[in-house]
């Protein structure tokens, strides 16, 4: 029973994610107007045929900005995810495989990093480096790898204790071969599930920091930036906040559905 | 010259010096305590003892999968105790192992061909064709169909998997194979097939075996010498398994008493089992 229910969740999630992906990919063809084109004469207009979702305080097409915002958000989410895993996979792999002092040293460093609230720490780093998207990416990677490295280490530890690792050593394989061919290959699936569960969180964090002015900088079309731009008009034009809010909500929902679904499937597969 | 020689091997887990750890004052766990043994070419040595007596740890020490805390291990007089992973490769090819739990002993992502290929690709600079040839040869030696090569471990039965395990050990043409409880998960008929297979391979290839087991009936049928391990130490040693039944050592008597008899008429007066360990 639960398998079917999960299946629906995963399917809905995949449809949402795919839709966002296509929108991001084909943004220039889908957007009705230039998202950066300022027309003060058209500011704060209600939805019309030429501006399906109306215009913002600078007369820019809201729908176009949302569509291009999808591109910004997905791109940076993927970039953050990639850089976080580029650090956490090798670190977790080495800590779990080497064990002993190397493991101890790495784990204590991770403990220190995890002792800080991660969002606050990346906020501080971005503020220090100067607010911009590349710096945001850097600060996320510098802070968030710790938690993932810890999880990856535990996956590696589990695999490392299997007899086939001993067998690989006995058959003369080198540490590198064992780490890649045996451990990483078997850890790939749980790592992928971990990644898919966390995409939503990262997306939300990027929008959050952009809203605070530490991520994407105006006039770049990005959901968090749109929210903060529209904040002064919360009372008079609440729809301007609603659109990016809904876009973020649905995107996070989609990614979470996919991640949860994959995790459930994995749990079922392990139980079976 | 002895194929394998161990002198005063000891293994202590969690010794005191641990960096930033909760080392405290715990003395550590002594798994193996001053064990010496040697195996001659063509010998079928047996290592028996109950669970937790340190048999598997000893096997790992002998194969250099773990470093002993004290003591030396030698292959044909060459000391490989302190060799690094890379320098050890020459010796590893001569000493191979068949693992206890056949399901955990194979990477689930590998096919049988890849499993047997792994040791080959580490040693032979030979071409892919030659390795494929060798894989086919090995599969035939252990009595598996050539079609097995493309199957994954989860598609095979326990007996077939154990054959793959033996095949992987054979691939490098070793001189000694350590079998760690190789048949404990198999049923009696397959166990018998396996013993026959190992005997045939030995006759063909002149192998030596170190059998780790608590199945004394198997040991008595198949092995030449026997070493009894109790709580990490050697309790007794016999150059012939037939002497085992005359043992007066209380621990050996207990192990012998645990062997199932084949017919109630063979039952002797029940032996007093003392729980003097633990």
Interface residues (C-beta under 8 A of the other chain):
Chain A: X101 X104 X108 X162 X163 X164 X166 X167 X168 X169 X170 X171 X172 X173 X174 X175 X177 X181 X182 X185 X186
Chain B: X19 X20 X21 X60 X63 X65 X85 X86 X89 X92 X93 X95 X96 X97 X99 X100 X101 X104 X105 X106 X107 X108 X109 X118 X119 X122 X123 X168 X171 X172
